[in-house]
Amino acid sequence: MSDQSITVSRTIDASTQAIFDVLSNPEKHTQLDGSGFVVSDEKTDRITGTGQVFRMNMTGDHMGGDYQTDNTVTGFDPNHLISWQTAPADTEPPGWEWVWELAAQGSESTEVTLTYDWSKVTDQDLLSKISFPLVEQRQLEDSLGNLAAAVSS
């Protein structure tokens, strides 16, 4: 963990394909969320490449209650990597990013690494309003546990 990112890892008893199938489906992200911020997706199609934007319905005191985010896909390598930068709906991403990396550990086991990185946030006004990290290491670990449960169901 650096002072501008948190990384957690876990081995999950599922293939990289099964895990990627869940991660690339925004409809499943509510099941994965360990922070309690994600309410639902806004009827988004499956993620198929970089540059796509998917919208999520969110809630949190840090934003005064309910809000939406637009998530711009920044990395996409099927069964290996998926990442996105999050922004308040209809705004450009200010720089924080979620990165999911998958490494096969045999045919039915995958090392999953989740990184929450806010090192690219440079807007001083935003940095004065938001106290990073908004999501704690424990919550990221909960997300990995939720992912393990999602792929086993």
C-alpha positions as CSV (number, residue, x, y, z in Angstrom):
1,M,0.0,0.0,0.0
2,S,1.3,3.4,-0.9
3,D,0.0,6.7,0.5
4,Q,-2.1,7.1,-2.7
5,S,-3.4,3.6,-3.3
6,I,-4.5,0.4,-1.6
7,T,-4.0,-3.0,-3.0
8,V,-5.5,-6.3,-1.8
9,S,-5.2,-9.8,-3.2
10,R,-7.0,-13.1,-2.7
11,T,-7.0,-16.5,-4.4
12,I,-10.5,-17.4,-5.6
13,D,-11.5,-21.0,-6.5
14,A,-12.8,-20.1,-10.0
15,S,-11.4,-19.7,-13.5
16,T,-10.2,-16.3,-14.7
17,Q,-13.1,-16.5,-17.3
18,A,-15.7,-17.0,-14.6
19,I,-14.4,-14.1,-12.6
20,F,-14.0,-11.8,-15.6
21,D,-17.5,-12.6,-16.6
22,V,-18.7,-11.2,-13.3
23,L,-16.4,-8.2,-13.3
24,S,-17.3,-7.1,-16.8
25,N,-21.0,-7.1,-16.0
26,P,-21.9,-3.8,-14.2
27,E,-25.3,-5.4,-13.1
28,K,-23.2,-7.6,-10.8
29,H,-21.2,-4.8,-9.2
30,T,-23.8,-4.3,-6.4
31,Q,-23.0,-7.8,-5.3
32,L,-19.3,-7.1,-5.3
33,D,-19.2,-3.8,-3.5
34,G,-17.7,-3.9,0.0
35,S,-18.1,-0.2,0.6
36,G,-21.9,0.0,0.7
37,F,-21.9,2.9,-1.8
38,V,-23.1,1.0,-4.9
39,V,-26.9,0.8,-5.1
40,S,-27.5,-0.5,-8.7
41,D,-26.3,-0.1,-12.3
42,E,-28.1,2.2,-14.6
43,K,-28.9,-0.6,-17.2
44,T,-25.5,-0.7,-18.6
45,D,-24.3,-3.2,-21.2
46,R,-21.5,-5.7,-20.5
47,I,-18.1,-4.1,-20.7
48,T,-16.3,-5.0,-23.9
49,G,-13.4,-2.6,-24.2
50,T,-11.6,0.6,-23.1
51,G,-13.4,3.9,-23.5
52,Q,-16.8,2.5,-22.6
53,V,-18.7,4.4,-19.9
54,F,-21.0,2.7,-17.5
55,R,-23.3,4.5,-15.0
56,M,-23.9,3.4,-11.4
57,N,-26.5,4.5,-8.9
58,M,-24.7,5.2,-5.6
59,T,-25.3,6.5,-2.1
60,G,-23.0,8.0,0.6
61,D,-22.8,10.7,3.1
62,H,-19.6,12.0,1.4
63,M,-21.9,13.1,-1.5
64,G,-24.9,14.1,0.6
65,G,-26.9,11.0,-0.1
66,D,-27.9,9.4,-3.5
67,Y,-25.9,10.2,-6.6
68,Q,-24.7,8.7,-9.9
69,T,-21.2,8.0,-11.2
70,D,-19.9,7.5,-14.7
71,N,-17.1,5.0,-14.9
72,T,-14.8,5.2,-17.9
73,V,-13.1,1.9,-18.7
74,T,-9.3,2.5,-18.8
75,G,-8.0,-1.1,-19.0
76,F,-9.5,-4.2,-20.7
77,D,-7.7,-7.5,-21.3
78,P,-10.2,-10.4,-21.2
79,N,-9.6,-12.8,-18.3
80,H,-6.6,-10.7,-17.2
81,L,-7.4,-7.1,-16.4
82,I,-10.3,-4.6,-16.1
83,S,-10.1,-1.1,-14.8
84,W,-12.1,2.1,-14.7
85,Q,-11.9,5.7,-13.5
86,T,-14.9,7.0,-11.6
87,A,-16.5,10.4,-11.8
88,P,-19.7,12.1,-10.7
89,A,-22.2,11.6,-13.6
90,D,-21.7,13.8,-16.6
91,T,-18.2,15.0,-15.5
92,E,-14.7,14.0,-16.6
93,P,-12.9,11.5,-14.3
94,P,-10.8,13.4,-11.7
95,G,-8.3,10.6,-11.4
96,W,-9.2,7.8,-9.0
97,E,-9.2,4.3,-10.5
98,W,-10.2,0.8,-9.7
99,V,-8.0,-1.9,-11.2
100,W,-8.8,-5.7,-11.1
101,E,-6.0,-8.0,-12.2
102,L,-6.5,-11.7,-12.7
103,A,-3.7,-14.4,-12.7
104,A,-4.6,-18.0,-13.3
105,Q,-3.4,-20.4,-10.6
106,G,-4.3,-23.5,-12.6
107,S,-7.6,-24.0,-14.5
108,E,-10.0,-23.4,-11.6
109,S,-8.2,-21.0,-9.3
110,T,-7.3,-17.3,-9.8
111,E,-5.2,-14.8,-7.9
112,V,-7.3,-11.6,-7.9
113,T,-5.7,-8.3,-7.1
114,L,-7.8,-5.2,-6.6
115,T,-6.2,-1.8,-6.5
116,Y,-7.9,1.5,-5.5
117,D,-5.6,4.2,-6.7
118,W,-6.2,8.0,-6.3
119,S,-2.6,9.1,-7.2
120,K,-3.8,10.8,-10.4
121,V,-6.2,13.2,-8.5
122,T,-4.6,16.6,-8.9
123,D,-7.6,18.9,-8.4
124,Q,-6.7,20.7,-5.1
125,D,-10.3,21.9,-4.6
126,L,-11.5,18.3,-4.8
127,L,-8.7,17.1,-2.6
128,S,-9.8,19.6,0.0
129,K,-13.3,18.3,-0.1
130,I,-12.7,14.6,-0.2
131,S,-10.6,12.8,2.3
132,F,-8.9,9.9,0.4
133,P,-9.2,7.0,0.8
134,L,-13.0,6.9,0.7
135,V,-12.8,3.1,0.8
136,E,-10.7,1.3,3.4
137,Q,-8.6,-1.8,2.9
138,R,-11.1,-3.9,4.9
139,Q,-13.8,-2.9,2.4
140,L,-11.7,-3.8,-0.5
141,E,-11.0,-7.2,1.1
142,D,-14.8,-7.5,1.6
143,S,-15.2,-6.9,-2.2
144,L,-12.9,-9.8,-2.9
145,G,-14.9,-12.0,-0.6
146,N,-18.1,-10.9,-2.3
147,L,-16.5,-11.7,-5.7
148,A,-15.6,-15.2,-4.4
149,A,-19.3,-15.7,-3.3
150,A,-20.6,-14.3,-6.6
151,V,-18.6,-16.7,-8.8
152,S,-19.5,-19.7,-6.6
153,S,-23.3,-19.0,-6.9
